[in-house]
Amino acid sequence: MSQSHAPSLPSPRVLTQPMAMDLLGPDTAVRIDTSAGYHSRDPHALSIAFHLLGEESVVWRLDREMVLAGSLRPTGEGEVHLAPAPDGKLLLRLGAVGHRATIRCDREELARFVRDTFVLVPQGTEERHIDWRPLLDSLRR
């Protein structure tokens, strides 16, 4: 019996970039070290890791197209909202109502990072980078 061979996946590609962001409070802003990340095996998403003192990093995964759209106009629903700020920054509201954090970052820096992800995995080719074998193997059990 011959087995069909799945097409080979492109080599995984990873991007990471440290970024400084501000956690906005009612009267103050607190600088938080963060890093943006991207892995081509999860081609639709980017991650933002908030490195908190004495704690494990908190990681949010965001749709990369949504981040670009949010840098131009308010977008999002549920626990993720993005909007350009009047000062040229980008505001990210993350979390459920009553437990939201508002983060301010450099809009162009984050948009540039997202554009770099589209160089690694162009829009429309994302599905070719996903390894479906683990899911298919689990369904066959």
C-alpha positions as CSV (number, residue, x, y, z in Angstrom):
1,M,0.0,0.0,0.0
2,S,1.5,3.3,-1.0
3,Q,1.3,6.3,1.3
4,S,0.7,9.7,0.0
5,H,3.4,12.2,1.0
6,A,2.3,15.6,2.3
7,P,4.1,18.4,0.6
8,S,7.1,19.5,2.6
9,L,6.8,22.6,4.8
10,P,9.0,25.6,4.3
11,S,11.6,25.9,7.0
12,P,10.3,27.6,10.1
13,R,11.2,31.2,10.5
14,V,11.2,33.2,13.7
15,L,11.3,37.0,14.4
16,T,11.7,38.6,17.8
17,Q,12.2,42.2,18.7
18,P,12.4,43.9,22.0
19,M,10.1,46.9,22.4
20,A,9.3,49.4,25.2
21,M,5.7,49.9,25.9
22,D,3.8,51.9,28.5
23,L,1.1,50.5,30.8
24,L,-1.4,53.5,31.2
25,G,-3.0,54.1,34.5
26,P,-5.4,56.8,35.5
27,D,-2.7,59.3,36.3
28,T,0.6,57.8,35.1
29,A,2.3,55.6,32.6
30,V,4.6,52.8,33.6
31,R,7.3,51.6,31.2
32,I,7.2,47.8,30.6
33,D,9.8,45.8,28.7
34,T,8.2,43.7,26.0
35,S,9.1,41.7,23.0
36,A,7.2,41.1,19.9
37,G,7.5,37.6,18.4
38,Y,6.5,35.8,15.3
39,H,6.8,32.1,14.3
40,S,6.0,31.0,10.8
41,R,4.3,27.8,12.0
42,D,1.6,30.0,13.5
43,P,1.5,32.4,10.5
44,H,-1.6,34.4,11.3
45,A,-0.5,35.6,14.8
46,L,2.2,37.6,16.5
47,S,2.9,37.5,20.2
48,I,3.6,40.3,22.5
49,A,5.3,39.2,25.7
50,F,5.2,41.6,28.7
51,H,8.2,41.0,30.9
52,L,7.1,41.8,34.4
53,L,9.5,42.1,37.3
54,G,9.6,38.9,39.4
55,E,6.9,37.2,37.5
56,E,6.6,35.1,34.4
57,S,6.0,37.0,31.2
58,V,2.4,37.6,30.2
59,V,1.9,36.8,26.5
60,W,-0.9,38.0,24.3
61,R,-1.4,36.6,20.8
62,L,-2.8,39.0,18.2
63,D,-3.8,38.6,14.6
64,R,-1.2,40.3,12.5
65,E,-3.7,41.8,10.0
66,M,-5.7,43.2,12.9
67,V,-2.6,44.9,14.3
68,L,-1.9,46.6,10.9
69,A,-5.6,47.7,10.7
70,G,-5.5,49.0,14.2
71,S,-2.6,51.2,13.4
72,L,-4.8,53.0,10.9
73,R,-8.2,53.0,12.5
74,P,-9.9,51.6,15.7
75,T,-10.5,47.9,15.4
76,G,-11.2,44.9,17.5
77,E,-13.8,43.3,19.6
78,G,-13.9,41.1,22.7
79,E,-10.7,41.2,24.7
80,V,-8.5,42.9,22.0
81,H,-9.0,46.5,20.8
82,L,-6.5,48.6,19.0
83,A,-6.6,52.3,18.0
84,P,-4.2,54.9,16.7
85,A,-3.6,57.6,19.3
86,P,-3.4,61.4,18.4
87,D,0.3,61.5,19.4
88,G,1.3,59.0,16.7
89,K,1.3,56.0,19.2
90,L,-0.8,52.9,19.1
91,L,-3.2,52.0,22.0
92,L,-3.9,48.4,22.8
93,R,-6.7,47.6,25.2
94,L,-6.3,44.0,26.3
95,G,-8.5,42.0,28.6
96,A,-12.1,41.6,29.6
97,V,-14.3,44.5,30.7
98,G,-13.4,45.4,34.3
99,H,-10.0,43.7,33.9
100,R,-8.5,45.6,31.0
101,A,-5.1,47.0,30.6
102,T,-4.3,49.9,28.2
103,I,-0.9,49.7,26.6
104,R,0.7,52.5,24.5
105,C,3.4,51.6,22.0
106,D,5.2,53.1,19.1
107,R,2.8,52.6,16.2
108,E,5.4,52.6,13.5
109,E,7.8,50.3,15.3
110,L,5.1,47.7,15.8
111,A,3.7,48.1,12.2
112,R,7.2,47.7,10.8
113,F,7.6,44.5,12.8
114,V,4.3,43.2,11.4
115,R,5.3,44.1,7.9
116,D,8.4,42.1,8.4
117,T,6.2,39.1,9.2
118,F,4.6,39.5,5.7
119,V,8.1,39.3,4.2
120,L,8.6,35.9,5.9
121,V,5.1,34.6,5.2
122,P,3.3,36.6,2.5
123,Q,-0.4,37.1,2.8
124,G,-2.3,34.3,1.2
125,T,0.5,31.7,1.8
126,E,-0.1,31.2,5.5
127,E,-1.7,27.7,5.2
128,R,1.5,26.4,3.5
129,H,3.4,27.1,6.7
130,I,1.1,25.3,9.2
131,D,2.1,21.7,10.2
132,W,-1.3,19.9,10.2
133,R,0.2,16.5,10.9
134,P,-0.2,16.6,14.7
135,L,-3.9,17.4,14.4
136,L,-4.5,14.8,11.7
137,D,-2.6,12.2,13.7
138,S,-4.7,12.9,16.8
139,L,-7.9,12.5,14.8
140,R,-6.8,9.1,13.5
141,R,-6.5,7.7,17.0
